[in-house]
Amino acid sequence: MDDVTADAYLRRISATRPTVPDAEALRALQLSHLRAVPFENLAIHLGEEIVLAEQPLLDKVVGARRGGFCYELNGVFAAPLRALGYEVELLSARVFGPEGLGIPYDHLALRVHTPTGPRLTDVGFGRNSHYPLRLDSAADQNDPGGVFRIAETPQGDLDVYRDGEPQYRMEQRPRELSDFEVGCWWQRTSPLSHFRRSLVCSQLTENGRVTLSGRALVITGADGTREERELDADEVLQAYRTHFGITLTREPILVSA
């Protein structure tokens, strides 16, 4: 990624170019990204292709002002971070669910090295930490998104906990973006995939979070207040534009499992 493209990405997330690639700048970049780029799986339900390569992801997130899910969001966020001087590694994780751990390459997260230690940066896990988490500490880490803790397993993986509940188990071996293609394909096509069985668009805001799940619009305040209403068919596309800056020509419809 060149400087022109990196600056275009920074404009997309309403962020300024940091003077040095340190931990404080990374905090600001992650929060800016979470408040500007929605977590969404609309492509699956619009019949769109998901291409895990830098330029198609930039075209989607910057050019079309869309969002995506973990492979897309963390995959594309790695590029401007590298252009700004950070050393970034892609890590594979398996998400904890009701029946245990998910498939290999279930989730993509980032390990970003800073002068004060490595950080877990994750802009692709929906409701998650607002700021990067220290990877060199097993202590509780307080964040607006909850209390997080990272614990090493006997096998050398890292378990990420939120408010005492395990979120995902992360390998420490760096991967390439292309390694996640099979996992992405499974998430798009398997009847067991949560992303195929749900339709969601969600974004952090300065005052909480806004989520459109199907036609249910949910606005959550920072104090935990929740407002929910079911939209009419003619309100859905306007809601995508108003709350997420996404312009669609047709409403995404949940695909059959």
C-alpha positions as CSV (number, residue, x, y, z in Angstrom):
1,M,0.0,0.0,0.0
2,D,1.4,3.4,-1.0
3,D,1.0,6.7,0.9
4,V,-1.9,7.9,-1.3
5,T,-3.9,4.8,-0.6
6,A,-3.0,4.8,3.1
7,D,-4.2,8.4,3.3
8,A,-7.5,7.5,1.5
9,Y,-8.0,4.8,4.1
10,L,-7.3,7.2,6.9
11,R,-9.9,9.6,5.5
12,R,-12.4,6.7,5.3
13,I,-12.1,6.2,9.1
14,S,-11.8,9.9,9.8
15,A,-8.3,9.5,11.3
16,T,-5.2,11.5,11.1
17,R,-1.8,10.1,10.1
18,P,0.2,9.4,13.3
19,T,3.6,10.9,13.7
20,V,5.1,7.6,15.1
21,P,3.7,4.1,14.9
22,D,3.3,3.6,18.7
23,A,0.7,2.1,21.0
24,E,-1.2,5.3,21.5
25,A,-1.6,5.9,17.8
26,L,-2.8,2.3,17.4
27,R,-5.4,2.9,20.1
28,A,-6.7,5.9,18.1
29,L,-6.7,4.1,14.8
30,Q,-8.6,1.1,16.1
31,L,-11.3,3.2,17.7
32,S,-11.6,5.3,14.6
33,H,-12.0,2.2,12.5
34,L,-14.7,0.7,14.7
35,R,-16.7,3.9,14.6
36,A,-16.5,4.2,10.8
37,V,-16.5,0.8,9.2
38,P,-19.4,-1.5,10.1
39,F,-19.2,-5.2,10.9
40,E,-21.6,-6.7,8.3
41,N,-22.3,-9.9,6.4
42,L,-24.5,-8.4,3.7
43,A,-22.4,-9.8,0.9
44,I,-23.5,-13.3,1.7
45,H,-27.2,-12.3,1.5
46,L,-26.7,-10.1,-1.6
47,G,-24.9,-12.9,-3.5
48,E,-21.7,-10.9,-3.8
49,E,-18.3,-12.4,-4.0
50,I,-15.8,-12.0,-1.1
51,V,-12.3,-11.8,-2.4
52,L,-9.5,-12.0,0.2
53,A,-6.9,-9.8,-1.5
54,E,-5.8,-6.3,-0.7
55,Q,-7.2,-4.4,-3.7
56,P,-10.7,-5.9,-3.7
57,L,-11.0,-5.3,0.0
58,L,-9.9,-1.7,-0.4
59,D,-12.3,-1.3,-3.2
60,K,-15.1,-2.5,-0.9
61,V,-14.2,-0.7,2.3
62,V,-12.8,2.5,0.9
63,G,-14.3,2.8,-2.6
64,A,-17.8,1.4,-1.9
65,R,-17.8,2.5,1.8
66,R,-18.9,-0.9,2.9
67,G,-17.9,-3.1,5.9
68,G,-17.4,-6.8,6.1
69,F,-16.6,-9.6,8.6
70,C,-13.4,-10.6,10.3
71,Y,-11.4,-11.8,7.2
72,E,-12.2,-8.6,5.4
73,L,-12.0,-6.1,8.2
74,N,-8.8,-7.3,9.9
75,G,-7.4,-8.4,6.5
76,V,-7.7,-4.9,5.0
77,F,-6.8,-3.0,8.3
78,A,-3.4,-4.7,8.3
79,A,-2.4,-2.9,5.1
80,P,-2.6,0.7,6.3
81,L,-1.1,-0.2,9.6
82,R,1.9,-1.7,7.7
83,A,2.1,1.4,5.5
84,L,2.2,3.6,8.7
85,G,5.2,1.7,10.0
86,Y,3.7,-1.1,12.2
87,E,4.9,-4.7,12.0
88,V,1.6,-6.7,11.6
89,E,1.0,-10.4,11.7
90,L,-2.3,-12.2,10.8
91,L,-3.3,-14.8,13.4
92,S,-5.8,-17.6,13.1
93,A,-8.4,-18.2,15.8
94,R,-11.3,-20.6,16.6
95,V,-14.4,-19.0,18.2
96,F,-15.9,-20.5,21.3
97,G,-19.6,-21.4,20.7
98,P,-22.3,-23.4,22.5
99,E,-20.8,-26.6,21.2
100,G,-17.1,-25.7,21.8
101,L,-14.5,-24.4,19.4
102,G,-15.4,-23.6,15.8
103,I,-13.5,-24.6,12.7
104,P,-9.8,-23.9,12.0
105,Y,-9.4,-20.4,10.5
106,D,-12.8,-19.5,12.1
107,H,-11.5,-16.0,12.8
108,L,-8.7,-13.7,11.7
109,A,-7.1,-11.3,14.3
110,L,-4.0,-9.1,14.2
111,R,-0.9,-9.0,16.3
112,V,0.6,-5.6,16.0
113,H,4.1,-4.9,17.4
114,T,4.7,-1.5,19.1
115,P,7.7,-0.1,20.9
116,T,6.0,-1.0,24.2
117,G,5.0,-4.5,23.3
118,P,2.7,-6.5,21.1
119,R,-1.0,-5.7,20.9
120,L,-4.0,-7.8,19.9
121,T,-5.9,-5.6,17.4
122,D,-9.3,-6.9,16.3
123,V,-11.8,-4.8,14.3
124,G,-13.6,-7.8,13.0
125,F,-15.3,-9.5,16.0
126,G,-18.5,-7.5,16.4
127,R,-18.9,-6.6,20.0
128,N,-15.3,-6.6,21.3
129,S,-12.7,-4.4,22.9
130,H,-12.6,-0.8,21.7
131,Y,-8.9,-0.6,22.1
132,P,-6.0,-3.0,21.4
133,L,-5.2,-5.5,24.1
134,R,-1.8,-6.2,25.5
135,L,-0.5,-9.6,24.5
136,D,2.4,-9.6,27.0
137,S,0.1,-9.6,30.1
138,A,-2.2,-12.1,31.7
139,A,-3.8,-9.5,33.9
140,D,-7.4,-8.2,33.5
141,Q,-7.6,-5.4,31.0
142,N,-10.4,-2.9,31.5
143,D,-11.9,-1.5,28.3
144,P,-15.2,0.2,27.4
145,G,-16.2,-3.1,25.8
146,G,-15.7,-5.1,29.0
147,V,-13.0,-6.7,31.1
148,F,-10.6,-8.7,28.9
149,R,-8.0,-11.2,29.8
150,I,-5.6,-13.2,27.6
151,A,-4.4,-16.6,28.9
152,E,-1.9,-19.0,27.3
153,T,-3.0,-22.6,27.0
154,P,-0.8,-25.6,27.7
155,Q,-0.4,-26.0,23.9
156,G,0.8,-22.4,23.5
157,D,-2.3,-20.9,22.0
158,L,-3.9,-17.8,23.5
159,D,-7.5,-17.7,24.9
160,V,-9.2,-14.4,24.8
161,Y,-11.8,-13.8,27.6
162,R,-14.4,-11.1,27.9
163,D,-16.1,-10.6,31.2
164,G,-14.9,-14.1,32.2
165,E,-16.3,-15.8,29.2
166,P,-14.0,-17.3,26.5
167,Q,-14.3,-15.6,23.1
168,Y,-11.8,-17.3,20.9
169,R,-8.6,-19.4,21.0
170,M,-5.8,-17.9,18.9
171,E,-2.7,-19.5,17.4
172,Q,0.5,-17.6,17.6
173,R,1.9,-18.7,14.3
174,P,1.7,-15.9,11.7
175,R,-0.5,-16.6,8.6
176,E,-1.1,-15.2,5.2
177,L,-4.4,-13.7,4.1
178,S,-4.8,-16.5,1.5
179,D,-4.7,-19.1,4.3
180,F,-8.1,-17.9,5.4
181,E,-9.9,-18.6,2.0
182,V,-11.2,-22.0,3.0
183,G,-12.6,-20.7,6.3
184,C,-14.2,-17.7,4.5
185,W,-15.7,-20.1,2.0
186,W,-17.2,-22.2,4.8
187,Q,-18.6,-19.2,6.5
188,R,-20.3,-18.1,3.3
189,T,-21.7,-21.5,2.2
190,S,-22.1,-23.9,5.2
191,P,-25.6,-24.3,6.6
192,L,-23.9,-24.5,10.0
193,S,-22.3,-21.1,9.6
194,H,-23.7,-18.3,11.9
195,F,-23.1,-15.8,9.1
196,R,-25.3,-17.7,6.6
197,R,-28.1,-18.1,9.2
198,S,-28.1,-14.4,10.2
199,L,-28.2,-11.0,8.6
200,V,-26.4,-8.3,10.5
201,C,-24.9,-4.8,10.2
202,S,-23.4,-3.3,13.4
203,Q,-21.2,-0.4,14.2
204,L,-19.8,1.3,17.3
205,T,-20.9,4.9,17.8
206,E,-19.7,7.7,20.1
207,N,-22.8,7.0,22.2
208,G,-23.0,3.2,22.1
209,R,-23.8,0.9,19.2
210,V,-26.3,0.7,16.3
211,T,-27.3,-2.7,14.8
212,L,-29.6,-3.7,12.0
213,S,-30.4,-7.4,12.2
214,G,-32.7,-8.2,9.3
215,R,-35.3,-5.5,9.7
216,A,-34.8,-5.1,13.5
217,L,-33.0,-1.8,14.2
218,V,-31.4,-1.8,17.7
219,I,-29.8,1.3,19.1
220,T,-27.8,0.7,22.4
221,G,-26.6,3.6,24.5
222,A,-23.3,3.6,26.4
223,D,-25.3,3.3,29.6
224,G,-26.9,0.1,28.4
225,T,-30.2,1.6,27.4
226,R,-31.7,-0.2,24.4
227,E,-34.2,1.0,21.8
228,E,-35.5,-1.6,19.3
229,R,-38.1,-1.4,16.5
230,E,-39.0,-3.4,13.4
231,L,-38.6,-1.5,10.2
232,D,-41.0,-1.5,7.3
233,A,-39.7,-2.7,4.0
234,D,-39.4,0.8,2.6
235,E,-37.4,2.0,5.6
236,V,-34.6,-0.6,5.4
237,L,-32.4,0.9,2.7
238,Q,-32.7,4.3,4.3
239,A,-31.6,2.9,7.6
240,Y,-28.5,1.4,5.9
241,R,-27.7,4.9,4.5
242,T,-28.5,6.8,7.6
243,H,-26.8,4.7,10.3
244,F,-23.9,3.0,8.3
245,G,-23.4,5.2,5.2
246,I,-24.1,2.1,3.0
247,T,-26.0,2.7,-0.2
248,L,-27.7,-0.4,-1.6
249,T,-29.9,-0.8,-4.6
250,R,-31.9,-3.7,-3.0
251,E,-32.6,-5.1,0.4
252,P,-30.4,-8.0,1.6
253,I,-32.6,-11.0,2.2
254,L,-31.6,-13.8,4.5
255,V,-30.5,-16.8,2.3
256,S,-31.9,-20.2,3.2
257,A,-29.6,-22.5,5.1
